[in-house]
């Protein structure tokens, strides 16, 4: 663990960053269409955690589909 991920305060309490909140994943999507494999790759660069962004987008898409079905 690097020094910037671990801190010990003056009272001796250990503070560790939530490394998964800062994880920027590389994404790959693959789809076979008519015998041809298509792939797209990318990475996420944002200020909020990837999981939080994914939750927000999923909730938005769900709400839109719910509206469309009414």
C-alpha positions in Angstrom: 0.0 0.0 0.0 1.5 3.4 -0.9 2.1 6.1 1.7 -0.7 8.3 0.3 -3.3 5.6 0.8 -2.4 5.1 4.5 -2.2 7.9 7.1 -1.7 7.7 10.9 -2.9 10.7 12.8 -1.3 12.3 15.9 -3.5 10.0 18.1 -2.2 6.9 16.3 -5.5 6.2 14.5 -5.0 4.6 11.1 -6.9 6.1 8.1 -7.1 4.2 4.8 -8.6 5.6 1.6 -11.3 3.5 0.0 -9.2 2.5 -3.0 -12.2 1.1 -4.9 -13.8 4.6 -4.9 -10.9 5.8 -6.9 -10.5 2.8 -9.2 -10.9 3.9 -12.8 -11.7 0.7 -14.7 -10.9 -0.1 -18.3 -14.0 -1.4 -20.0 -14.3 -3.7 -23.0 -17.5 -4.6 -24.7 -17.7 -7.3 -27.4 -20.5 -8.4 -29.6 -20.6 -11.0 -32.4 -22.8 -9.8 -35.3 -23.2 -12.0 -38.4 -20.0 -13.9 -37.5 -17.9 -10.7 -37.0 -16.6 -9.8 -33.6 -16.9 -6.1 -32.8 -15.1 -4.7 -29.7 -15.1 -1.3 -28.1 -12.7 -0.3 -25.3 -12.6 2.7 -23.1 -11.9 4.0 -19.6 -13.7 6.1 -17.1 -12.3 9.4 -16.0 -14.6 11.3 -13.6 -14.8 13.0 -10.2 -17.4 10.6 -8.7 -16.8 6.9 -8.2 -17.5 4.6 -11.2 -20.1 2.7 -9.2 -21.9 5.8 -8.2 -22.0 7.0 -11.8 -23.2 3.6 -13.0 -26.0 3.6 -10.4 -27.1 7.1 -11.5 -27.1 6.1 -15.2 -29.0 2.9 -14.5 -31.6 4.7 -12.4 -32.1 7.3 -15.2 -32.5 4.6 -17.9 -34.9 2.7 -15.7 -37.0 5.8 -15.1 -37.0 6.6 -18.9 -38.1 3.0 -19.7 -40.8 3.2 -17.1 -42.2 6.4 -18.6 -42.1 4.9 -22.1 -44.2 1.9 -20.9 -47.0 4.1 -19.5 
